[in-house]
Structure formats: structure tokens, C-alpha cells
Amino acid sequence: MQFLKRAGIAISTGCIAAGGFTALPAQAASDSASVKVDSYMAAFPHGTKLSNNEISYEGGTVRVLMNATAKSCKRGWYCVWRDSNWRGPMAKWSATAANCKKFKFSKVWRDEVSSFWARGGCPRQNYFLKDAKKWQPDPFEPFEGKKAYVRYNDRYDYAARGYTD
């Protein structure tokens, strides 16, 4: 299973202009979220738009939310956020003990993980976030529990079992 190769986060910025019409704040927020999802899906096709905030990939086993909080990470999922304190864009994938493979982050997600919550089914103390380094050991952090700040902020490139995967 490829993790987020097609499902990185492509956040776009823009403004809403509609011939002199000024959008109300709630409407502008909703329109902005929809624009982010649409831009993301254009950059990473083959997803299914679940809402103005969420996209599903790989038969629903990988999801991307444009704006998330800790409550967005449900039991059975591994979740990573771009921002600390479980805020901002979030990617999550479902993994069981039998399907606890290496997940490479897409270019957009590499070096972007700032917080996580491990609620999936991989064996505890055997799943890690890793920072790929050529000719050096990969710095790693156990991917278990819930952390508002990761040890190597904005440096992780993949998640994998064991120390040397």
C-alpha cells in the first residue's frame, strides 16, 4: 500500500472575488475550504471528495483533511498533522497489526509533520516515524501515543516497523 504518494497536502491560498459581492465570514470560510479541497484533488487526482474538508484515497484507507483537530483522529487510524498541537492539515491512514507496512510520505508531506496521534493497530513500541538520511542512521521517534510536538519537528519522511526498515 502506498502511503500518501498520491495524497500529499497541497494547500493553496486565494481570495474570493465575485463582482463586488462581499462574502459573509462563514460563507467565505466554507468557500475557502472547498477551494483547498478542489486544489488538492487537482494536484493529487484519484481521490474521492467526502466533504469540503476531507478527501479519501486508496479505497478509504488513506484520508486527508484540510483543517483538523485532535478529535479528527478516530480509533484505528494513524494521524499526522502539519502543525503542532494537532491542528491544521492532517493525513491519516488505517493500519492493522497484519498490515503494518512502511508508508512513505509524499513530497508535500515530507519534513512537515509537527504532531501525531497513533491510534492504529500496529504492535506498540514497534512502529516509528523516521527521517531518511543517506549514509547515516535515520533519526526516529516511536510512533505511539499522542504527541503535541514531535522530537524532530518538520523532519520525518516515512513511518515504518522496527528500527531498520
C-alpha positions, -999 to 999 in steps of 0.1 A, spaced: 0 0 0 14 33 -9 10 59 18 3 94 6 23 91 -26 -8 104 -43 -21 120 -12 1 149 0 -13 182 11 -15 209 -15 -27 239 3 -35 269 -19 -42 304 -10 -66 326 -27 -92 352 -24 -129 351 -32 -140 377 -56 -175 378 -71 -181 410 -89 -184 433 -59 -202 408 -37 -187 406 -2 -190 371 13 -200 367 49 -173 353 71 -189 318 75 -196 316 38 -160 327 30 -146 300 53 -167 274 36 -158 285 2 -121 286 12 -122 251 25 -138 239 -8 -112 257 -28 -84 239 -8 -100 205 -13 -105 212 -50 -69 224 -54 -56 194 -35 -76 170 -57 -63 187 -89 -27 182 -76 -34 146 -63 -61 130 -85 -79 97 -80 -93 107 -46 -129 109 -36 -142 142 -21 -160 133 11 -168 169 21 -154 204 17 -127 194 42 -119 157 36 -106 135 7 -104 97 7 -77 77 -12 -69 41 -18 -103 27 -11 -107 48 21 -76 36 39 -59 70 34 -76 103 42 -65 139 41 -83 167 59 -76 203 51 -83 215 86 -84 191 116 -81 189 153 -73 160 177 -110 150 175 -105 143 138 -83 112 146 -106 83 154 -96 49 168 -80 26 143 -61 54 125 -25 68 125 -27 106 122 -1 132 115 -6 170 115 14 197 98 11 219 128 18 213 165 -10 207 190 -30 186 165 -40 215 143 -41 223 106 -40 199 77 -40 162 87 -32 130 69 -43 97 84 -41 60 74 -56 28 87 -32 0 96 -37 -32 115 -11 -55 131 -12 -77 99 -9 -47 76 18 -26 94 39 -17 64 63 11 56 44 43 45 64 69 25 51 104 28 46 123 -5 69 152 -13 43 176 1 42 158 35 80 152 39 95 174 65 61 187 75 50 165 105 47 185 137 23 164 158 8 130 158 -16 106 174 -11 68 169 -45 51 173 -39 23 147 -33 -14 152 4 -19 147 23 -35 176 31 -10 203 67 0 205 74 -13 171 62 15 148 83 46 142 83 80 124 117 82 106 138 109 89 156 94 59 192 103 58 217 90 32 248 73 46 236 79 82 212 62 106 177 75 102 167 96 132 134 81 145 107 86 171 84 59 184 51 63 167 29 55 197 6 75 219 -2 112 213 24 140 209 17 177 205 53 183 194 75 157 177 112 153 186 125 161 151 100 188 141 94 190 104 119 163 95 100 130 92 98 113 58 81 79 65 66 56 91 78 20 94 81 -10 117 113 -17 135 145 4 138 160 -5 104 131 -8 79 
